[in-house]
Every structure is written in C-alpha cells, then in structure tokens.
Amino acid sequence: MKNKLKILHLEDESFDVELVERALKKADLFFEKMVVDTKIDFENALISFEPDIVLSDHSLPAFNSLGAIKIVNDRAPGTPVILVTATVSEEFAVNILQQGASDYVLKNNLKRLPSAVLGAIEKAKAIKEKNFAESALQQSHGQLRSLASHLQNVREEERSAIAREVHDELGQQLTAIKLDIEWMMLKLSSAETGIIQKMEEMESLVITTLKTVKKIVTELHPAILDKLGIIEAIKWQALEFEKRTGIKIQLSLTAEDIHIGHKTAIALFRIVQESLTNIARHAAATSVSCSLQKWDNDIFLIITDDGKGFEISTAEGRQTLGILGMKERTVMVGGKYEISSESGKGTKILVVMPVTEC
C-alpha cells in the first residue's frame, strides 16, 4: 500500500507484540504501530493516533476485546477491529464477530494476519464509500423532493391565480354579454321570429360557456376548500363524481371540526380527486366508499372500490403517474401512502397524514 498504515495494538504481553510485528513486516506491510495496554490509553490513542485498524488481544487486566470493540464503535465508528488471541471456541468467535469485530486471528497462526489486516481495511473502505454514496443519494433525493414540493406549491398557486383571473375577468365579461343579449331581445320583441330565435341561441351558448368557465375554475382551484374546509370539499367532489358517473359513493367523514394546514388540505383533496378520476376511468366499479377520520394527531383517508382491480407490481413497473403523484403529495406533507389491489377484487387506498396547522 502506498500510504503508511496506522495500527493500534491493544496488548499487554511484549512477546506477543513482537510476534505480531514480525508477521506484519514479513509480509512487507508499510505501517506505523502504537501499542497500549490500558483502557484509558486505548481511548486516548483512538483520538490522538487515529488508527486505520485496531488489533486487540482478548483478555487484559480489567479490560477485554468486547470492551474495546464497544469503545471503537462509539469513538471511531467504521474503524476495523481484528481480534488477535489464543485459541477460542466457535461460539466465542461467532459472538465476537456479531459484536462488530472484522475478523479474528489465532496467535499460533499469525501468518494469516497480514491478509486479514488488508482485507479488513479494504472492507471498511468499501463500507465507507457505500455509506457515503447512500448518504449522497439520500441527500439528492431530499433535494429533489424539496424541489418537487416547491414546484407543487408554485403550481397550486398558479392554478389559484388562473382560477381567479378566469372567474373575475372571463366570467364577468360573459355575464355582461348575457345581459346585453337579454337587453337586445327586449328591444327586438317585435322583430322577426328568426332574429329572436338566433338571439335565444346566443344566450343559451353564453349560459353554457359560463357553466364551462365555472367548471374550469373549480377544477383549477376549488373555492369551497378555502371557504368551508376539507370535509365539505370532499362532499362536493363526491357529489360531482356521482353526477358524472352514476356511481354512488358511501361517505364516512369525521364529525370533528378538524383544522389542518393549507398544504395538507390541498394534498388530501387532490388525492381524493385523482383516486375518483382513476376509478371512473379504469375500475369499472359499481360502488365506492370514502372515509376520512382523525385519530390522535393523524388523519386517515381510506378510499375503496369494488372494481376490477389490478396487479400492483405491474402498475409500479409501468411507473403509473397517477399513483406516483399521490405518493409524492403524501410524502411532501410527512404522510404515508399505501395502495392494495388484486385483479377482480377492487382497490383500496390508505393515506395517513399528520395534522398540521400550516
């Protein structure tokens, strides 16, 4: 190895110290070694010497290898420990490895020590790199989730702004056109029947357009959610679903006056909306149930249908955007999302979200 190894040796027998050093030098290892034989010196050496690896005898006065392993795990996690000791039982060997030792080498077989040292260091290095990569990946996921949450909030704000604009501007303009048509129809009361009929058709078209505008505004941002809260918003969404599909929804909504934050309310409403949309498009269901209950500091949303269901593994393999979107909405507010389904046996969605005031 190019860099000098720093080896901390916990041993109270000078003869054994010499044997270990000879075995390492015979293998042409390039190393610097510190020898200690007390608990205090061992703890100090871990900090001041910063070893790459620890070699430890099992039994020392008032101290042993199990205590050494615990100290290493607490003070210098990731540093490999090799037990260098006399003959031990198989049970003891298994136990020492379970406690965190990288390996054990018998004193009557020190020729295996150099390879054990190199192997333990390489393994520790691989674990460190793996942990670093996982930490970096986790940090990256966290950043992406924060970005997704920010974009979701921006999207909801934009939808709300567009809804207000459409309602205030386009809605008012269409209403003004409707009033103008009514005024013209009064003035044309003695005119030809064909003209009056045309004006009536124009009025009907404007009324239909106003209804369309109202529907678009509601889809963009349901004002009922802001004014009356999540319970009334779910009731309204269920009624709209029944009108559109003819499928009856059995509602079980908490009678408790729950106060939740805007982000949580939006997430719950959008999940209900997406779930009902999926049921209408794909489930071929005849009945649906929706339950929203508050238990302790959590809100539980359960939506089930008796439709044709699907295989979860297949849907996840296709990375279904609807399911992914609902999962992300749930995670963004610190909740949990579960979906269970089976071909021919319907689908169940469970969402648990913490009650938050912001």
N, C-alpha and C positions, 0 to 999 in steps of 0.2 A: 504494500500500500504506500502511496506517495507521502501521505501525512503521518506523522508520528502518533501512534495510538496512546491514549492516556488510560492506563489501567489502575483501578483502585483495588487493592488486595486486602481483604479482611482475614487476617491470620495471626495466631499468637505463637506458632512454632517456627522458629527461624530455619530449621532444617527443611520444612515443607515450603517455606518461602523460596529457598534456594532451588529446590527441585522444580517448582513452577517456573521460575525464571529461566532455568536451563532449558526446560521443554519449549518455552516460547522462543528463546534465542536460537535453539537448534533448528527451528522452522523458519529462521531468518525474518521474524517479525520485527518491525521497527517500532519500538514502544518506549514510553516513559511510565514508570510504575511508582505508586505510592503505597506503602504498607501501613496499616493501622490495626490495632487490636482491642480498641475500646469503643463503646457506643458513642461517646462524646466526640472522639477523634474521627469516627466514621461520619457522623453528621456534619462536622465542620469540613471534612475533606470533600464531601459531596458538593458543598457550596464553593469552597475555595479552589479545589483542584479541577472540578467539572469533568469527571471521567467519561470516557466513551463506553466503558464497560466495567462491571464490578465482578470480581472473583471473591467468593466467600466460603470459608470453612463453615461447617455446620455448628459445631459446639465451641464456644469461647466462654470464659468466666463471666457469668451473669448476662450473657448475650448469645444469640444464635442466629442462624441464617434466616429463619422466619421473620425475626425482628428486623433484620437487615433489609429483607425484601419489602416489608411494610414501609420502612423509612424511605427507601428508594422510590416506591410508588407515590409517597406523599411529597417528598422533597425534589425528586428528579424523575418524574414520570417519563417513561419511554427509554430510560437507560437500561440496557440488558443486564441481567444478573445470572452468572453461572455458579452453581454450587460445586466446589472442589472439596471432596470429602472422602472419608473411608467408606468401606462397603456399607450400603444401605439396602433396606428391604424395598421390594417392588411397590408396596403400599406407600412407603415414605416418598419414593421417587415421584409417584403419581401426585401425591399431595403437594410436594414442593413445586411441581410444575403448575398445578392448579392455583397455587398462591401467587404465581407470577414469575417464577424463575424461567429463564430462557432454555436452560439445559443443566445437566449435572455431569460431572466427570469424576471418576474414581481416582484417588491418589496413586493407586497401583497401575493406572493406565493413562498416564499423563501425555502419552504420545497423541492422544485424541484431542488434547486441549487446544492446540493452535487452530485446528479446523473448526472446533466448537466456538472459539472466540470469533473467528472470521464469519462463520455462519450466523451467529447471534447478532453481530454488528450489521451485517447485510439485511437480516430480517428486520431489525429495529429501524434501519434506514428506509426499507420498503414500507413499513407500517407508518413511519413519519410522513413519507411522501404521499401515501394513500390518505392519511388523515388530513394533510394539507390540501390535497386535491378535493376531498369531500367537503372540507370547510369552505374552500373557494367556490365550489359548486353550490353549496348551500347559500353562501353569501350572494352568489349570482342569482339564484332562484328568488332570494328575498328581494333583491333589487328589481328583478323583473316583475315580481308580484306587486311591489310598491308602485312601479310604473303602470302596471295594468290597473291597479286601484285608482291611481291618479287619472288615467285615461278614461276609466269608467265614470268617475265623478265629473270629469270635464264633459263627457258625452251626455250624462244626465242633465247637467247644467245647460248644455246647448239645446237639448230636447225641450227643456222647460222654457228656454228663451224663445225658441222657434214656435212653441205652442202659444205663448203669449202674443207673439207677433202675428201669427195666423189668426188667433181669436180676435185680437184688438183691431187689426188692420183689415184683413180679408173679410172677417165676419161682419164688421161694421159696414164695409163697402157693399157687400151682398145685401145686407139689410136695407141699406139706402136704395139700392136698385129695386128691391122688392117694393119698397114704399112708393118709389117713382112709378113703377108699373101699376100699382093699385090706383094712384092718382090719375094716371093716363086712362085707365079703364073707366073711371068715373066720368072723365071728360068725354070718352068715346062711347058713352051709353047709347047714343042714338046712331052710332056709326054702323057700318056694315057688319054683319054677323061674322064674316071671315076674319076681320081685323080683331074683333073682340076675342074670338077663339084663339088667334095667334098670341094675343097678349096673355090669355089664361095659360097657354102652354109655356110661355116665357116665365110667368110667375111660378108655375109648377117646377120648372127646371131650376129656378133660383132657390126654391124651398128645398129641393133635393140636394143642391150644391151646399146649402147651409148645413144640412144634416151630415153631408160628407165631411165638411170642414170640422164640424163638432166631433165627428168620429176620429178624424186625423189628430185633432188637438188632444183628445182623450187618450189616444194610443201613444202620442208623444210624451205626455205627462198628465196622469190622472189627477185633476184638481181635487177630487174627493179624498185622495190620500193626504193632501196637505190640510184640508179643511176638517175632515171627520175622522181621520186615522186609518190604521191598517185593517181593523175589523170591518168597517163599512166599505172600505175599498175592495176587500175580498168578497163581500156580499155582492157588490156591484159587478165585479168580474165574473162571479158565478152566474148571476142573472144574465149577463151578456152571453156567456157560454151556452146557457140553456136556450136562449132565444136563437142563437146561431146554429146550434147542433140538434136541439130537441132532446138532448141527454140531460136527465135530472141529476143535480148534484146534492148529495146529502151533506149539509154543513154542521160542524160541531165546533163552535167558536167560543172561546172563553168569555164569560160574562164579566170578568175582572177588567177594570179600567187600566189597561196597560199603557205605560209611557215608554216608548222606545225612540232611539235616535233616528234621524232622517235617513242615514245610510242603511241602517238595519231595516227600516220600513221599506225603503226602495228595493233592497235585496229580496225581502220576503215577497213583495208584490210582484217583482219581475220573475221570481221562481214560480209563483202560482201561475202567472201569465204564460210562461214558457211551458210549464207542465200541461196546462189545459190545451195549449196550442198543439203540443205533441200528441195528446190523447185524441183531439179532433182529427188530426192528420193521419195518424198511424195505428191507433189502438183498436178501432172498430169495437169500442166499448158500448155497453148498454146502461151502465151505472158508474158513477164516480162519487167518491167521498173525500171531503177535505176537512181536516181537523187542525185547529190552532189553539194550543193550550200553553199556559205559563205555569211552570213548576219551579219553585225557588227562584233562582236568578237566570233561568233559561227559558227560551221559547221553543216549543216543539211544533213543527209543521209536518203533518202527515197527509199525503195525497195518494189514494189508491184507485185503481180501476179494474174492471173485470174483462178487459180486452184480451187481445191475442198474445200479448207479451212478446218477449224476445230474449235471446241469449246475451247476457251481459258481456261475456268475453268477446262476442262478435261485434257488439256495438263499440266496446272500448278499442278493439282492433281498428275499427274504421275512424276512431277519434271523432265521434259524433259531436258536432259543435254545440248543439243544444245542451247536452249533458255536461260537457266541459264548461260551458258558460255558467250553468247553475252551480257547479262545484266551485268555480272561481269566485262567484258572487258570495257564496257561503264562507269560503276561506278568508276573503277580504275583510269580513266583519268578525273574524275569530270563531267561526262556527264549524260544524261538521255536516257533511252531506253523504247520504247513503242511498243507493238505489238497488232494489232487488226485483228480479223479473224472471219469468220462465215461460217458454213457448206454451201458449194455451192456458196460462194461469194468471194472466194480468200482470200489473206492475205496481210497485209500492215505492214511494219516495219519502225519505225521512230527513228532515233538516232540523238541526239543533243550533240555536244562536243565543249568545249571551245577551241579556237585557242591558242595553247601553242607552245613556241619555243624550249622546252627542251624535 
